[in-house]
Structure formats: structure tokens, C-alpha cells
Amino acid sequence: MKTLDLDVLAMIVAVADTGNFSRAAELVHRTQSAVSMQIKTLELALGKPLFLRKPRSVVPTQDGEVLLTYARRMLTLRDEAWAAVVRPDVTGRVVIGVPDDYASSLLPSILKKFSATYPKVEIQVVGLPSSALAPMVKEGTVDLVCATRVKGISGEFIRFEPMVWATVPSASDLWRERPLPIAVFLPGSVARENAIRSLEKARIGYRTSYESPSLMGLLSMVEAGLAIAPLARCAVPPHFTLLDHAHGLPDIAPLEVVLARSTKSKRPPCDFLAEKIMAELRR
């Protein structure tokens, strides 16, 4: 009998989207070994590999891409069916503020699932640094803020997100330079402050080769081999290389991720999105 478990299909989609079994496991709230075993079991049943395992990442095979297309459609249909029966009457608009590094890594899958479950709710995403979002949630310009805890944002704790030093394989020796060339967010960024504090504590000379409010700006400098970047681990692209004590670099204090709500957010669409974010990201 030919069966395709939707939970296993969700694991396949998560692995394909993250390029990594451990990150995929976090998304589907399972252990890495459980995800790996379930996918391996399906591969044996199909008689074909779905992923090509590389040293630092995994990519779908041609057969994996075919199954992925169907998996996404089946999961979307499941969510639509659930929404049609459970909460077909939820309507409205939610404005959520989120910094670049979380917007590109933590929120996409959550917002996609939420939209499938509540198709009549309009979502607007405002991408700004955490410090810029603080006054907006206070004024009610945004309903929700999923960001790093900074002055002015006293939301509900979600998790501690580790910070890491990131480079690319082609610039693997860049960490040896002194002063160390780093690409960081603008002043006021907790990620920037944590990274610089760790370098100063370790007495490592540094120079800010690049400053930007945008994650893409930092990644571009790293891709060009001109700097290394201290980043939230969730925001590091799969093809980047992580640096640590073996490279003479210090640990960086983690980021405290919180969910803040404005006084104007006390309505069902905001409640349901807040619940979804907490359920998906809390650990």
C-alpha cells in the first residue's frame, strides 16, 4: 500500500528549505535523529534517495525535487482544509515588525502556515532593526514585534538565539588578520554590541570594515571575502563557514528573542499569530 505521511512530508520540506537536518528538526519540533531516520525510511520505501548529503549541507536530488513539489501542495491543502472547518470566520489585518535577520530565517515558514490556516487575515511585515521597532510597538504603529530584547521592548520571552562568527570557505584565513575585519549592524544593535564586547574582552584588535542596517549588506561583504560577520545562528546561510575557539575567536553572548504586543493588538487575528509564533519558536 502506497502511503505518504504528511508529518514526514513536512520534514522533507523543512530539510529542503534549511539545507540542514538539525535546523529542520527545530522547525518540526523533532530530534535530528528522528528526522533523519524518517526520511531514510521513506527513501528505502521509494527505492530512491531524496537528498544528496554533503559535508555541510544537504540538497534535494531530482527525485527529491519532484516529491517536494507534491509535498508543498499536500501540506498547503491540509492547512486550507483545517482552516475551512475550524476557523473560517477569522478576518482582519496584522502588522508585525521584525528585524532582517529574523525575517529571513525565523518568520517565513510561520507566516506561510498562518496564511494557509487564516486565509482571510492580511499580514503586513515591517522590516527594521529592533531598536527602531521599539517606539513603533509603543505607539501602536505595529501590532506585534518579534525582535531582540532592547530598551523599549519588554515582550514575552521566546528563546535565546546563539550568535556565531561567519565567513565563507574562500576566505577561510581571514580570521587571522589583525585588526580583525568585521561587518556589523549599525550602532544600537545588540548583536553588534555583543560581538564587539567579546572581542574587547579577548583583547583582539578589530576594525569595522562595513556597517549596515541590512542583513543582506553584511552577507554581501562576507561573500566578497572582505570581512567576517557576527550573526544570529538562524540567519547564517548554509554555505557559510562558522568560526570558533579553534580559530582564536571568542564566544558571543546570545540574543534574547521576545514577542512584544501593542495595546491595539487585543483582537483575534493578532492573538492567533502570536500563539503561532510562540508555539513554533519557543524552545
C-alpha positions, 0 to 999 in steps of 0.5 A: 500500500502506497502511503505518504505521511504528511508529518514526514512530508513536512520534514522533507520540506523543512530539510529542503528549505534549511539545507540542514537536518538539525535546523529542520528538526527545530522547525518540526519540533523533532530530534535530528535523529528522528528526522533523519531516520524518517526520511531514510525510511521513506527513501528505502520505501521509494527505492530512491534517495531524496537528498544528496548529503554533503559535508555541510549541507544537504540538497534535494536530488531530482527525485527529491525535487519532484516529491517536494513539489507534491509535498508543498501542495499536500501540506498547503491543502491540509492547512486550507482544509483545517482552516475551512472547518475550524476557523473560517470566520477569522478576518482582519489585518496584522502588522508585525515588525521584525528585524532582517535577520529574523525575517529571513530565517525565523518568520517565513515558514510561520507566516506561510502556515498562518496564511494557509490556516487564516486565509482571510487575515492580511499580514503586513511585515515591517522590516527594521532593526529592533531598536527602531521597532521599539517606539513603533510597538509603543505607539501602536504603529505595529501590532506585534514585534518579534525582535531582540530584547532592547530598551523599549521592548519588554515582550514575552520571552521566546528563546535565546538565539546563539550568535556565531562568527561567519565567513565563507570557505574562500576566505577561510584565513581571514580570521587571522588578520589583525585588526580583525575585519568585521561587518556589523549592524549599525550602532544600537544593535545588540548583536553588534554590541555583543560581538564587539564586547567579546572581542574587547574582552579577548583583547583582539584588535578589530576594525569595522570594515562595513556597517549596515542596517541590512542583513543582506549588506553584511552577507554581501561583504562576507561573500566578497571575502572582505570581512567576517560577520557576527550573526544570529545562528538562524540567519547564517546561510548554509554555505557559510563557514562558522568560526570558533575557539579553534580559530582564536575567536571568542564566544558571543553572548546570545540574543534574547528573542521576545514577542512584544504586543501593542495595546491595539493588538487585543483582537483575534487575528493578532492573538492567533499569530502570536500563539503561532509564533510562540508555539513554533519558536519557543524552545 
